Amino acid sequence: MAVSYNGLWKLLIDKNMKKVDMMNQVGISSSTVAKMTNGEFVSMKVLEKICEKLDCDFGDIVHYERKLQSGCVHEQVAKADCECPLCQETKDGGQ
């Protein structure tokens, strides 16, 4: 998953709203909410409408999560010994 909408789900909890309440208030379809539930991309227009109605910013509702490169084995070995590009970048200080 590259995109997380956990911020949105937390915001809905804070506002005591359900997804269906958001759909009705914002005017988005159930298929759009399903995409978001599955961490799929939605249009910036959808995010804009949500932010407008819920009085928040993009950063409050969506978060980019970096995908691990395939072949990463740091769950099987110590992260310091992992040879995947992401772990190597971390060891090199991101250079």
C-alpha positions in Angstrom: 0.0 0.0 0.0 1.4 3.3 -1.0 -1.4 5.6 0.4 -2.9 5.5 3.8 -6.2 7.2 4.7 -5.9 6.3 8.4 -5.9 10.0 9.2 -9.4 10.3 7.6 -10.7 7.3 9.5 -9.4 8.8 12.8 -11.0 12.2 11.9 -14.3 10.5 11.3 -14.1 8.9 14.7 -13.3 12.2 16.3 -16.3 13.8 14.6 -18.5 10.8 15.6 -19.2 10.2 11.9 -19.5 7.0 9.9 -18.3 6.5 6.3 -21.8 6.7 5.0 -22.3 10.0 6.8 -19.2 11.3 5.1 -20.4 10.0 1.7 -23.7 11.9 2.1 -22.2 15.1 3.4 -19.3 15.2 0.9 -21.2 13.8 -2.1 -18.8 10.9 -2.9 -19.8 7.4 -4.0 -19.4 4.2 -2.1 -16.9 3.0 -4.7 -14.7 5.9 -3.9 -14.8 5.2 -0.2 -14.1 1.5 -1.0 -10.9 2.6 -2.9 -9.9 4.7 0.1 -10.6 1.8 2.4 -8.3 -0.4 0.3 -5.5 2.2 0.2 -6.0 3.0 -3.5 -5.6 6.4 -5.2 -8.5 8.8 -5.5 -8.5 12.1 -7.3 -7.3 15.3 -5.7 -10.8 16.7 -6.3 -12.3 14.0 -4.0 -9.7 14.9 -1.3 -10.5 18.6 -1.8 -14.2 18.0 -1.3 -13.5 16.0 1.9 -11.3 18.7 3.3 -13.8 21.4 2.4 -16.7 19.6 4.2 -14.6 18.3 7.2 -12.6 21.4 7.7 -9.2 19.8 7.4 -6.0 19.7 5.2 -4.8 16.9 2.9 -2.1 16.0 5.4 -4.8 15.4 8.0 -6.5 12.7 5.9 -3.9 11.1 3.6 -0.4 9.8 4.2 2.2 8.4 1.7 3.7 5.1 2.8 6.9 4.0 1.1 6.7 0.5 -0.3 9.5 -1.9 0.6 11.4 -3.2 -2.4 10.7 -6.8 -3.3 13.2 -9.2 -1.9 13.6 -7.4 1.4 14.3 -9.9 4.0 14.8 -7.7 7.0 12.0 -9.4 8.7 14.0 -12.6 8.5 17.4 -11.1 9.4 18.6 -8.2 11.5 17.8 -5.0 9.7 21.5 -4.0 9.8 22.3 -7.1 7.7 19.5 -6.6 5.2 20.7 -6.0 1.6 17.5 -4.4 0.2 17.9 -0.9 -1.4 15.7 0.7 1.2 17.7 -0.7 4.1 20.9 0.2 2.4 19.7 3.8 1.9 18.9 4.0 5.6 22.4 2.6 6.5 24.0 5.1 4.2 22.1 8.0 5.8 19.8 8.5 2.8 22.6 9.5 0.4 
